[in-house]
Amino acid sequence: MNEHDIIIVTGGGFDDEYAEKLRALLTEKGINSALWTEEQYMFNSTKLAENQRLIFFGSGDEAKNQSVIITDWAFDSYGCRIGWEGNICVITACDGNLTWEELKEFSNYCKAKAKIHSDIIIPSKNKGGEMWNFIKGIFTDKKNESVWHAQFSLLVYEFLDNWADGFLKSEECMGIEKLGIKIPLSKEEKNKCKAIIHIAAVVTGSMGIVPIGPADTLMITPAQIAMIISIGRVFGIQVYENIAKSIIAGFALSVTGRMVAATLLNFIPVAGWIIKGGTAAVLTETIGWAAVFHFYDVREEGKKEIYAEASIEYEDKLRNMAEEFLKKETVFKSEMAEFTQLINGLTRMMIKLSSSDNAGTPDVMERVRVLEGLIERLMKLDREK
């Protein structure tokens, strides 16, 4: 049983004020809630129960990181967002994108909601008034009436009035279930994988920024390599460093396509495109759980002894598909689904060969080397934006 029904994680700053208000109001409704800093969450996350419900509140790094997994926002208006995926909820806001017309609509919306909840802040209806309210909030005792404060004062009640019940009744979903994958791992296996992936994600995220190479893949970090090798051991599969790198590159292609939105990227003239460290942490976690699925699949297929000729025929098919793509200079958007499936197929085949009983024989080692080379060459192809 969980000590708290909900743990609210906040990034600090003025966000804490509204996160605390949300915690107090949830408690009044009989929902046992706790308020944690991001540091507390990072330190304790591996100890949390699988069904622990978490709300990432505010504009801190963790709220931004967890936003990546939200595929359908329940509330998405006036720069305010509320959404959840299983037992992970994000409540966040960004005031930088509001046009004058949107600011006017937002002010009217807050005014209407304030008739029900008098402590909702009503922002100015124009940019000049917004700036004056912000300055007054800094230099006087007057309550800050900036859009930013108005957004979070609104979000507290928007969640409580309309979405809290839906979140509390949502199906629990954490770890590998985020990918829509359900496999019968033992409790020990799941805990080991969870700890391995969490450590790698924290280390990768602490890098601050992670460059993207010319092939649009993440720079592979030592933490990610160690993660793949360690996950392999959980399933009794030996993975060497070169294989781990190829596995990460293959998984990263399919994962980055759906996870790395333009808003999560920065552009530096010298370094090129980079992924912020927080997003890299989430990406590392997703790659890790994808690897768990593939290693589990390899182990189960190994038990059924279905490598042999069928695998060789499938391997030849993958090689032929790869050669066809390599004849082109560019992979077009219409071909991306097939291209990603090919990379995944090559990666999976490489894992199977590397974990087979005859993995150390010259024949299998050569097959692995060829597959590794194909993946590397495919990743260097230009892709239509």
FIVEXTOR-898823 format. One record per residue (C-alpha): residue in three letters; x, y, z; chain. Coordinates in steps of 0.2 Angstrom, whole numbers. Example, Ala and Ser with C-alpha at 12.3 -4.5 7.8 and 13.67 -1.06 7.14 Angstrom:
residues 2
ala; 62; -22; 39; A $
ser; 68; -5; 36; A $
//
This chain:
residues 385
met; 0; 0; 0; A $
asn; 6; 17; -4; A $
glu; 10; 30; 10; A $
his; 2; 43; -1; A $
asp; -12; 43; -14; A $
ile; -3; 56; -24; A $
ile; 14; 63; -24; A $
ile; 16; 81; -32; A $
val; 33; 84; -39; A $
thr; 37; 103; -41; A $
gly; 52; 111; -49; A $
gly; 53; 125; -36; A $
gly; 51; 144; -38; A $
phe; 34; 152; -37; A $
asp; 27; 135; -43; A $
asp; 28; 129; -26; A $
glu; 15; 141; -20; A $
tyr; 2; 133; -32; A $
ala; 8; 115; -30; A $
glu; 5; 117; -11; A $
lys; -12; 124; -14; A $
leu; -16; 109; -24; A $
arg; -9; 97; -11; A $
ala; -20; 106; 2; A $
leu; -36; 106; -8; A $
leu; -33; 87; -12; A $
thr; -31; 84; 6; A $
glu; -47; 93; 10; A $
lys; -56; 81; -3; A $
gly; -49; 66; 7; A $
ile; -35; 62; -5; A $
asn; -19; 59; 5; A $
ser; -6; 70; -5; A $
ala; 13; 74; -2; A $
leu; 23; 88; -10; A $
trp; 41; 83; -16; A $
thr; 55; 93; -24; A $
glu; 63; 86; -40; A $
glu; 78; 81; -30; A $
gln; 67; 71; -18; A $
tyr; 59; 62; -33; A $
met; 75; 58; -42; A $
phe; 82; 51; -25; A $
asn; 67; 41; -21; A $
ser; 60; 36; -38; A $
thr; 67; 19; -39; A $
lys; 59; 15; -22; A $
leu; 41; 20; -28; A $
ala; 28; 7; -29; A $
glu; 23; 3; -47; A $
asn; 5; 10; -44; A $
gln; 11; 26; -36; A $
arg; 2; 41; -44; A $
leu; 13; 56; -47; A $
ile; 8; 74; -53; A $
phe; 23; 84; -60; A $
phe; 17; 102; -57; A $
gly; 25; 118; -64; A $
ser; 38; 123; -76; A $
gly; 53; 113; -69; A $
asp; 64; 100; -78; A $
glu; 54; 85; -73; A $
ala; 37; 92; -78; A $
lys; 45; 95; -95; A $
asn; 53; 78; -96; A $
gln; 37; 69; -92; A $
ser; 27; 79; -104; A $
val; 36; 69; -118; A $
ile; 25; 54; -113; A $
ile; 9; 62; -114; A $
thr; 0; 58; -130; A $
asp; -17; 66; -127; A $
trp; -19; 82; -117; A $
ala; -36; 83; -107; A $
phe; -34; 102; -106; A $
asp; -24; 112; -118; A $
ser; -29; 130; -119; A $
tyr; -21; 147; -115; A $
gly; -4; 140; -114; A $
cys; -10; 129; -100; A $
arg; -9; 110; -100; A $
ile; -16; 95; -90; A $
gly; -13; 77; -96; A $
trp; -9; 60; -90; A $
glu; -3; 43; -96; A $
gly; -8; 30; -83; A $
asn; -2; 35; -66; A $
ile; 9; 50; -72; A $
cys; 0; 67; -73; A $
val; 8; 83; -79; A $
ile; 1; 100; -75; A $
thr; 11; 114; -83; A $
ala; 10; 131; -92; A $
cys; 20; 142; -104; A $
asp; 15; 160; -106; A $
gly; 26; 165; -120; A $
asn; 15; 160; -135; A $
leu; -1; 169; -131; A $
thr; -6; 182; -144; A $
trp; -15; 198; -139; A $
glu; -32; 190; -144; A $
glu; -28; 174; -134; A $
leu; -23; 185; -119; A $
lys; -40; 193; -120; A $
glu; -49; 177; -121; A $
phe; -38; 170; -106; A $
ser; -42; 185; -95; A $
asn; -61; 183; -99; A $
tyr; -60; 164; -95; A $
cys; -51; 168; -78; A $
lys; -64; 181; -74; A $
ala; -78; 168; -76; A $
lys; -69; 155; -66; A $
ala; -66; 167; -52; A $
lys; -84; 169; -49; A $
ile; -83; 151; -42; A $
his; -65; 152; -35; A $
ser; -62; 170; -29; A $
asp; -43; 167; -28; A $
ile; -40; 164; -46; A $
ile; -30; 178; -53; A $
ile; -37; 188; -68; A $
pro; -23; 194; -79; A $
ser; -23; 210; -89; A $
lys; -31; 209; -106; A $
asn; -16; 217; -115; A $
lys; 3; 216; -116; A $
gly; 6; 233; -108; A $
gly; -5; 229; -93; A $
glu; 3; 212; -91; A $
met; 20; 220; -90; A $
trp; 14; 232; -77; A $
asn; 6; 219; -66; A $
phe; 22; 209; -67; A $
ile; 32; 224; -61; A $
lys; 20; 228; -47; A $
gly; 21; 210; -41; A $
ile; 39; 211; -39; A $
phe; 41; 228; -30; A $
thr; 25; 229; -20; A $
asp; 15; 218; -8; A $
lys; 1; 217; -21; A $
lys; -2; 199; -27; A $
asn; 7; 196; -44; A $
glu; -6; 196; -57; A $
ser; 5; 191; -72; A $
val; -1; 178; -85; A $
trp; 11; 165; -77; A $
his; 3; 167; -60; A $
ala; -14; 167; -67; A $
gln; -11; 151; -77; A $
phe; -6; 141; -62; A $
ser; -19; 148; -51; A $
leu; -32; 143; -64; A $
leu; -23; 126; -67; A $
val; -26; 121; -48; A $
tyr; -45; 122; -50; A $
glu; -46; 117; -68; A $
phe; -38; 100; -62; A $
leu; -49; 98; -46; A $
asp; -65; 103; -55; A $
asn; -64; 93; -71; A $
trp; -49; 81; -72; A $
ala; -44; 74; -54; A $
asp; -57; 60; -54; A $
gly; -52; 55; -72; A $
phe; -34; 54; -67; A $
leu; -37; 44; -51; A $
lys; -47; 32; -60; A $
ser; -35; 29; -75; A $
glu; -27; 13; -77; A $
glu; -10; 12; -69; A $
cys; 5; 13; -81; A $
met; 23; 14; -77; A $
gly; 40; 9; -84; A $
ile; 38; -3; -99; A $
glu; 19; -1; -99; A $
lys; 22; 17; -106; A $
leu; 27; 9; -122; A $
gly; 11; -1; -123; A $
ile; 20; -17; -120; A $
lys; 15; -30; -107; A $
ile; 26; -44; -104; A $
pro; 26; -56; -89; A $
leu; 42; -51; -80; A $
ser; 46; -58; -63; A $
lys; 46; -45; -49; A $
glu; 64; -47; -47; A $
glu; 67; -44; -66; A $
lys; 56; -29; -66; A $
asn; 65; -21; -51; A $
lys; 82; -25; -58; A $
cys; 78; -17; -75; A $
lys; 69; -2; -67; A $
ala; 85; 2; -57; A $
ile; 97; 0; -71; A $
ile; 87; 11; -83; A $
his; 84; 24; -70; A $
ile; 102; 26; -66; A $
ala; 107; 27; -84; A $
ala; 93; 40; -87; A $
val; 99; 51; -72; A $
val; 117; 50; -78; A $
thr; 112; 54; -96; A $
gly; 101; 68; -91; A $
ser; 114; 76; -80; A $
met; 125; 79; -95; A $
gly; 114; 95; -98; A $
ile; 113; 93; -117; A $
val; 116; 79; -129; A $
pro; 122; 82; -147; A $
ile; 113; 74; -161; A $
gly; 124; 68; -175; A $
pro; 123; 70; -193; A $
ala; 112; 54; -194; A $
asp; 99; 62; -182; A $
thr; 103; 50; -168; A $
leu; 108; 53; -151; A $
met; 127; 53; -146; A $
ile; 128; 36; -138; A $
thr; 134; 39; -120; A $
pro; 144; 26; -109; A $
ala; 129; 26; -97; A $
gln; 118; 20; -111; A $
ile; 130; 6; -116; A $
ala; 131; 0; -98; A $
met; 112; 0; -97; A $
ile; 110; -11; -112; A $
ile; 124; -23; -107; A $
ser; 117; -24; -89; A $
ile; 99; -27; -96; A $
gly; 106; -41; -106; A $
arg; 113; -49; -91; A $
val; 96; -49; -82; A $
phe; 90; -60; -96; A $
gly; 106; -71; -97; A $
ile; 111; -63; -113; A $
gln; 129; -57; -115; A $
val; 130; -41; -125; A $
tyr; 147; -33; -131; A $
glu; 150; -15; -132; A $
asn; 149; -14; -151; A $
ile; 133; -23; -151; A $
ala; 126; -12; -137; A $
lys; 130; 3; -148; A $
ser; 121; -4; -163; A $
ile; 106; -9; -152; A $
ile; 105; 9; -145; A $
ala; 107; 17; -163; A $
gly; 93; 6; -169; A $
phe; 81; 9; -155; A $
ala; 85; 28; -155; A $
leu; 79; 30; -173; A $
ser; 61; 24; -170; A $
val; 60; 32; -153; A $
thr; 67; 50; -157; A $
gly; 54; 51; -172; A $
arg; 40; 51; -160; A $
met; 47; 59; -144; A $
val; 59; 73; -149; A $
ala; 47; 88; -154; A $
ala; 54; 105; -160; A $
thr; 50; 113; -143; A $
leu; 62; 101; -135; A $
leu; 77; 105; -146; A $
asn; 89; 120; -146; A $
phe; 100; 125; -160; A $
ile; 118; 130; -157; A $
pro; 127; 137; -173; A $
val; 143; 128; -169; A $
ala; 137; 111; -161; A $
gly; 121; 110; -172; A $
trp; 105; 103; -165; A $
ile; 105; 96; -148; A $
ile; 93; 88; -136; A $
lys; 91; 95; -119; A $
gly; 98; 84; -105; A $
gly; 80; 81; -97; A $
thr; 73; 75; -113; A $
ala; 88; 64; -116; A $
ala; 85; 56; -99; A $
val; 67; 52; -105; A $
leu; 73; 45; -121; A $
thr; 86; 34; -113; A $
glu; 72; 27; -102; A $
thr; 62; 23; -117; A $
ile; 76; 15; -126; A $
gly; 80; 5; -110; A $
trp; 62; -2; -109; A $
ala; 62; -6; -128; A $
ala; 78; -16; -125; A $
val; 69; -25; -110; A $
phe; 56; -31; -122; A $
his; 68; -36; -136; A $
phe; 79; -46; -124; A $
tyr; 64; -54; -116; A $
asp; 58; -59; -133; A $
val; 75; -66; -138; A $
arg; 76; -76; -122; A $
glu; 58; -84; -125; A $
glu; 62; -87; -143; A $
gly; 78; -96; -138; A $
lys; 68; -107; -127; A $
lys; 57; -112; -142; A $
glu; 73; -115; -153; A $
ile; 67; -106; -168; A $
tyr; 83; -98; -175; A $
ala; 90; -110; -188; A $
glu; 85; -109; -207; A $
ala; 70; -98; -204; A $
ser; 81; -85; -196; A $
ile; 94; -86; -210; A $
glu; 80; -83; -223; A $
tyr; 73; -68; -213; A $
glu; 91; -61; -211; A $
asp; 94; -63; -230; A $
lys; 77; -53; -233; A $
leu; 83; -39; -221; A $
arg; 100; -38; -230; A $
asn; 91; -36; -247; A $
met; 80; -23; -240; A $
ala; 94; -14; -233; A $
glu; 104; -14; -249; A $
glu; 89; -7; -259; A $
phe; 88; 8; -247; A $
leu; 107; 10; -248; A $
lys; 105; 13; -267; A $
lys; 96; 29; -263; A $
glu; 103; 45; -257; A $
thr; 87; 50; -247; A $
val; 74; 41; -237; A $
phe; 57; 49; -241; A $
lys; 43; 52; -228; A $
ser; 32; 39; -236; A $
glu; 46; 26; -233; A $
met; 50; 31; -215; A $
ala; 38; 17; -208; A $
glu; 47; 4; -218; A $
phe; 64; 11; -215; A $
thr; 61; 11; -196; A $
gln; 54; -7; -197; A $
leu; 70; -12; -206; A $
ile; 82; -4; -193; A $
asn; 72; -13; -179; A $
gly; 72; -30; -188; A $
leu; 91; -29; -191; A $
thr; 94; -24; -173; A $
arg; 83; -38; -167; A $
met; 92; -51; -178; A $
met; 109; -44; -171; A $
ile; 103; -47; -153; A $
lys; 97; -65; -157; A $
leu; 114; -69; -166; A $
ser; 124; -62; -152; A $
ser; 115; -71; -138; A $
ser; 114; -88; -147; A $
asp; 124; -103; -141; A $
asn; 136; -102; -156; A $
ala; 138; -83; -154; A $
gly; 157; -85; -153; A $
thr; 159; -95; -169; A $
pro; 168; -86; -184; A $
asp; 152; -88; -195; A $
val; 140; -79; -183; A $
met; 153; -66; -178; A $
glu; 154; -62; -197; A $
arg; 135; -61; -198; A $
val; 134; -49; -184; A $
arg; 148; -38; -191; A $
val; 139; -37; -207; A $
leu; 122; -32; -199; A $
glu; 131; -19; -188; A $
gly; 139; -12; -204; A $
leu; 122; -11; -213; A $
ile; 114; -2; -198; A $
glu; 128; 10; -197; A $
arg; 127; 14; -216; A $
leu; 108; 16; -216; A $
met; 109; 28; -201; A $
lys; 120; 39; -212; A $
leu; 107; 41; -226; A $
asp; 98; 58; -227; A $
arg; 80; 58; -222; A $
glu; 67; 70; -229; A $
lys; 61; 82; -216; A $
//
